[in-house]
Amino acid sequence: MPDTIYLDHNASTPVRPEVALAMQQALRDLGANPSSAHREGQRVRAAVEHAREQVAALLGADAAEVVFVSGGTEGDHLGIVGSAWAQRARGQHVAFAAIEHHAVHGAAEVLERLGWHHSTLPSDANGLTPPDAVEELPAGTTVLALMLANNETGVVQPVAELAARARARGIRVHCDAVQGAGKVPVDVGALGVDYLVVSGHKFGGPKGAGALVVRNRAPLEPLFRGSAHERGRRGGTENVPGIVGLGVAAELAAKDLTADGARTLALRNRFEAGLKAAVPDVVVHGARAPRLPNTVNASFPGARSDHMLLAFDARGLAASAGAACASGGVEPSPVLVAMGVPHDLAVCAIRFSLGRTTTDDEVARALEIIGESVSLVRRTTSVTS
């Protein structure tokens, strides 16, 4: 993206060169079906299993626990719906945190159509899910979905404490770690969760390749049937080039995690300080909670997010907003609503997410563009227009 200052790494990251090379080699050399018994098929199988080990190492899991999926949305559906369906004799109630990704809400909607009910755990003003809320879940709750780090605010959730309380009540825990993996250490054992999902394109891997960790033979009904792929947990011939790329990205992320995290945090702190200097009334959401080292969610009062994004794009800056346009207006992000952010402020929120390719010069120029854009949008539009 040579002509754009790209501060939207939480949406997707550029594919790392080593990943692209490995995928090209897989496309060229690994044409056989990994389920075939002949020599060529087993050579492809070996590549898939090596990638499984690479992903497991990033997540503190055993390789046998890793199920390859197409990404976060499928992983959330397989983990939540698959677990709930496997435990349907115990109860038909699931729960998730208010700040979860839309994919988790979608999985709950699938279950609702099948007769399940759900509860939503609240968020506090800092974007954190209070552990005490687990105690209020009704009897018959079998699955609780908890994200590791919020995709909009970057707030890192107290998953280990929440999961411990859920386990004490016999509730299985699904963790959407899509936004956290590759940015902060992820250890599925330390988190104490039963299912954990990641997606390659969030840490330098390809789109369309992800993994669901299923711990300790946790109950799981497959969503795709008709074959015994992935030890019977996910039917369909494996996406070999994508899986190979995912494995390489996972290995690189594990190797570079400490250095990349420290460098990105320093850049983010510089960026956040520059925001406050350029726009003194800026409001940073979740700033008092633990956050990913790369994420800033900020509202610029009086400058609606859709207008700001247009101004950014015209000047070569890519960022994103949780607010959605609807019927000529703007609906605020459900995450910010759950945090109690006032409507007029929530519709002015922008997410900036830095990455390993972000430079000091890009941060400096981005701050200039943001200052110019806030002045322009405040002068020419209104929050309600």
C-alpha positions in Angstrom: 0.0 0.0 0.0 2.7 2.5 -1.1 0.4 5.5 -1.5 -1.6 5.1 1.7 -0.7 5.5 5.4 -2.4 2.3 6.6 -3.6 2.5 10.2 -6.2 -0.3 9.8 -4.2 -3.3 10.9 -7.0 -4.6 13.1 -9.1 -5.0 9.9 -6.4 -6.9 8.1 -2.6 -7.0 8.0 -0.4 -7.0 4.9 0.8 -10.6 4.1 4.4 -11.0 5.2 6.8 -11.8 2.4 7.9 -15.1 3.9 4.2 -16.1 4.0 3.6 -15.2 0.4 6.7 -17.2 -0.7 5.7 -20.3 1.3 2.2 -20.1 -0.3 3.6 -19.8 -3.8 5.7 -22.8 -3.2 2.7 -24.8 -1.8 0.6 -23.8 -4.9 3.4 -25.0 -7.2 4.5 -28.1 -5.4 1.7 -29.4 -3.2 -1.0 -30.3 -5.7 -2.1 -33.6 -4.3 -4.9 -34.2 -1.8 -3.6 -34.5 1.8 -6.1 -37.3 2.4 -4.6 -39.5 -0.3 -2.5 -42.5 0.8 0.1 -42.3 -1.9 3.5 -40.6 -1.5 2.5 -37.3 -3.0 -0.6 -37.1 -0.8 1.4 -37.8 2.3 3.9 -35.2 1.4 1.1 -32.7 1.4 -0.2 -34.1 4.6 3.2 -33.5 6.2 3.0 -29.9 5.2 -0.4 -29.5 6.8 0.7 -31.2 10.0 3.8 -29.0 10.2 1.6 -25.9 10.0 -0.6 -27.4 12.7 2.5 -27.6 15.0 3.4 -24.0 14.2 -0.1 -22.7 15.1 -0.2 -24.8 18.2 3.2 -23.3 19.4 1.9 -19.8 19.0 -1.2 -20.6 21.2 0.3 -22.9 23.8 -1.8 -25.8 22.5 -1.1 -29.4 21.5 -1.1 -29.9 17.7 -3.8 -32.5 18.0 -6.1 -29.8 19.4 -5.8 -27.5 16.3 -8.7 -27.6 13.8 -8.1 -25.7 10.6 -11.0 -23.4 9.5 -11.5 -20.6 7.1 -11.1 -17.8 9.7 -12.7 -16.1 12.7 -16.3 -16.3 11.7 -16.3 -20.0 10.9 -14.3 -20.7 14.1 -16.7 -18.8 16.2 -19.7 -20.6 14.7 -18.0 -24.0 15.0 -16.9 -23.4 18.6 -20.1 -21.9 19.9 -22.8 -23.7 17.8 -20.8 -27.0 17.8 -20.3 -27.0 21.5 -23.9 -26.0 22.3 -25.3 -28.7 20.0 -23.1 -31.3 21.5 -24.3 -30.4 25.0 -28.0 -29.9 24.1 -29.1 -32.5 26.6 -27.7 -30.4 29.4 -29.4 -27.2 28.5 -30.2 -24.8 25.7 -28.9 -21.5 26.9 -25.7 -19.7 25.9 -24.1 -16.4 26.9 -21.7 -13.9 25.4 -20.2 -10.6 26.4 -21.8 -7.4 25.1 -18.6 -6.3 23.4 -18.2 -9.5 21.3 -17.6 -9.5 17.5 -20.6 -9.7 15.1 -19.5 -13.3 14.3 -20.4 -14.3 17.9 -23.7 -12.6 17.7 -24.3 -14.5 14.4 -23.6 -17.8 16.1 -26.0 -17.0 18.8 -28.6 -16.1 16.2 -28.2 -19.5 14.6 -28.8 -21.2 18.0 -31.9 -19.0 18.6 -33.4 -20.2 15.4 -32.9 -23.7 16.7 -34.6 -23.0 20.0 -31.8 -21.8 22.3 -31.9 -18.7 24.5 -29.0 -16.4 25.4 -27.8 -14.0 28.0 -25.5 -11.0 27.4 -22.8 -10.1 30.0 -22.5 -6.3 30.4 -19.5 -4.1 29.9 -18.3 -1.4 32.2 -17.3 2.1 31.2 -13.7 1.0 30.5 -14.8 -1.7 28.1 -14.2 -4.6 30.5 -16.6 -7.5 31.2 -17.0 -7.7 35.0 -16.3 -11.3 36.3 -19.1 -11.1 38.8 -21.6 -11.2 35.8 -20.8 -14.9 35.3 -22.6 -15.6 38.6 -25.8 -14.3 37.2 -26.1 -16.7 34.3 -29.1 -19.0 34.5 -28.9 -22.7 35.1 -28.7 -24.6 31.9 -26.1 -22.3 30.4 -23.6 -24.5 28.6 -21.4 -22.2 26.6 -20.0 -18.7 27.4 -18.3 -16.7 24.6 -15.6 -14.2 25.6 -13.2 -12.3 23.3 -9.6 -11.9 24.4 -9.2 -8.4 23.0 -11.8 -6.1 21.5 -11.4 -5.4 17.9 -12.6 -1.8 18.2 -11.1 -0.5 21.4 -8.3 -3.0 21.9 -9.3 -3.6 25.5 -7.9 -6.9 26.7 -10.5 -8.8 28.7 -10.0 -10.7 32.1 -10.7 -14.0 30.3 -8.8 -16.2 32.8 -10.9 -15.0 35.7 -14.1 -15.1 33.8 -13.4 -18.6 32.5 -12.5 -19.8 36.0 -15.9 -18.7 37.3 -17.6 -20.3 34.3 -15.8 -23.6 34.8 -16.8 -23.7 38.4 -20.4 -23.7 37.2 -19.8 -26.4 34.5 -20.0 -23.9 31.6 -17.7 -24.4 28.6 -15.8 -21.3 27.5 -15.2 -20.2 23.9 -12.6 -17.5 23.3 -12.4 -15.3 20.2 -8.7 -14.5 20.2 -8.7 -13.3 16.6 -7.6 -9.7 17.5 -5.2 -10.7 20.2 -3.1 -13.5 18.6 0.1 -12.2 17.2 -0.1 -8.9 19.2 -0.1 -10.2 22.8 1.0 -13.6 24.3 -1.8 -16.2 24.0 -1.7 -19.4 26.0 -4.9 -21.4 25.8 -4.0 -23.4 29.0 -3.3 -20.2 31.1 -6.6 -18.7 29.8 -8.5 -21.8 30.9 -10.8 -21.9 27.9 -12.2 -24.9 26.0 -12.2 -23.4 22.5 -10.1 -20.6 21.1 -10.1 -19.2 17.5 -7.6 -17.2 15.5 -7.4 -15.9 11.9 -4.3 -15.7 9.9 -4.9 -12.3 8.2 -4.7 -10.5 11.5 -1.0 -11.3 12.0 0.6 -11.3 8.6 -1.0 -14.5 7.2 -3.5 -15.0 4.4 -7.2 -14.3 4.4 -9.4 -17.4 4.4 -7.2 -19.4 6.8 -7.7 -19.8 10.6 -7.7 -22.3 13.4 -10.0 -23.4 16.2 -8.3 -24.9 19.3 -10.5 -27.6 20.9 -9.0 -28.4 24.3 -9.0 -31.7 26.2 -11.6 -33.3 24.0 -14.2 -30.6 24.7 -17.6 -31.6 23.2 -18.0 -30.5 19.6 -20.4 -31.3 16.9 -19.1 -30.6 13.4 -21.0 -28.1 11.3 -19.7 -29.5 8.0 -20.3 -33.3 7.6 -19.7 -35.9 5.0 -16.0 -36.6 5.6 -13.5 -37.3 8.4 -11.2 -34.4 7.7 -9.6 -32.7 10.7 -10.2 -35.7 12.9 -13.9 -35.6 12.1 -14.3 -32.0 13.4 -14.5 -30.1 10.2 -15.3 -31.7 6.9 -13.8 -30.6 3.6 -10.5 -30.9 1.8 -8.0 -28.6 3.6 -7.0 -25.3 2.1 -3.3 -26.4 1.8 -1.7 -23.1 0.6 -3.7 -21.1 3.1 -2.8 -23.5 5.9 0.9 -23.4 5.0 0.8 -19.6 5.0 -1.0 -19.6 8.3 1.7 -21.8 9.8 4.5 -19.6 8.7 2.7 -16.5 9.9 2.2 -18.1 13.3 5.9 -19.0 13.6 7.0 -15.5 12.6 4.5 -13.9 15.0 5.7 -16.0 17.9 9.4 -15.2 17.1 8.8 -11.4 16.8 6.0 -11.0 19.4 8.1 -9.3 22.1 10.1 -6.9 19.8 7.1 -6.0 17.6 4.9 -5.4 20.7 7.4 -3.1 22.3 8.0 -1.1 19.1 4.3 -0.8 18.3 3.4 0.3 21.8 6.0 3.0 21.7 4.6 4.2 18.3 1.0 4.0 19.7 1.9 6.1 22.7 3.6 8.7 20.5 0.5 8.7 18.3 -1.9 9.0 21.2 0.1 11.9 22.7 0.1 13.6 19.3 -3.7 13.2 19.0 -4.2 15.0 22.3 -1.8 17.8 21.2 -3.5 18.2 17.8 -7.1 17.9 19.1 -7.2 18.7 22.8 -10.8 17.6 23.3 -10.3 14.1 21.8 -11.7 11.3 23.9 -9.8 7.9 23.9 -12.1 5.0 24.7 -10.8 2.2 27.0 -7.7 4.2 27.9 -7.9 3.2 31.5 -8.0 -0.5 30.8 -5.3 -2.9 29.5 -5.2 -2.6 25.7 -3.5 -4.1 22.7 -0.3 -2.3 22.0 -1.4 -1.1 18.6 -5.0 0.2 19.0 -6.5 3.6 19.7 -10.2 4.2 19.5 -10.8 8.0 19.7 -13.8 10.3 19.3 -13.4 13.8 17.9 -16.4 15.7 19.3 -18.4 17.5 16.5 -16.8 15.5 13.7 -18.9 12.5 12.6 -16.8 9.4 11.8 -18.1 8.9 8.3 -17.2 12.4 7.3 -13.8 12.0 8.9 -13.1 8.8 7.0 -13.8 10.5 3.7 -11.5 13.4 4.7 -8.8 10.9 5.7 -9.1 8.9 2.5 -8.8 12.0 0.3 -5.5 12.7 2.1 -4.1 9.1 1.9 -4.9 7.9 5.4 -6.7 4.6 6.0 -8.5 4.0 9.3 -12.0 2.7 10.3 -15.1 3.3 12.4 -17.4 1.1 14.3 -20.3 3.3 13.5 -22.5 2.2 10.6 -24.5 4.3 8.1 -28.2 3.6 8.1 -31.1 5.4 6.4 -29.0 8.5 5.9 -27.8 8.7 9.5 -25.1 7.0 11.5 -25.7 4.2 14.1 -23.0 4.1 16.9 -20.9 1.1 17.5 -22.7 -1.5 19.8 -19.4 -1.8 21.6 -19.3 1.9 22.6 -23.0 1.8 23.4 -22.3 -1.1 25.8 -19.6 1.0 27.4 -22.1 3.8 28.0 -20.5 6.3 25.6 -23.0 9.0 24.8 -24.5 8.9 21.3 -23.1 12.2 20.1 -19.6 11.0 21.0 -20.0 7.4 19.8 -20.9 8.5 16.3 -17.6 10.5 16.2 -15.4 7.5 17.0 -12.5 6.3 14.8 -10.3 3.3 15.3 -6.6 3.6 14.4 -4.7 0.4 14.5 -0.9 0.3 13.9 1.1 -2.6 12.7 4.6 -4.0 12.2 5.0 -2.0 8.9 3.9 1.4 10.5 6.8 3.9 10.6 7.6 7.0 12.7 7.2 9.2 9.6 3.8 7.7 8.9 2.6 8.4 12.4 3.8 12.0 12.1 2.1 12.5 8.8 -1.1 10.8 10.1 -1.3 13.3 12.9 -1.1 16.2 10.5 -3.9 14.7 8.4 -6.1 14.1 11.4 -5.7 17.7 12.6 -6.5 19.0 9.2 -9.5 16.7 8.8 -11.0 17.5 12.2 -10.8 21.2 11.4 -12.4 20.7 8.0 -15.2 18.4 9.2 -16.1 20.6 12.1 -16.2 23.7 9.9 -18.3 22.2 7.1 -20.6 19.6 8.7 -22.4 18.7 11.9 -22.8 15.6 13.9 -26.5 15.3 12.8 -26.0 16.0 9.1 
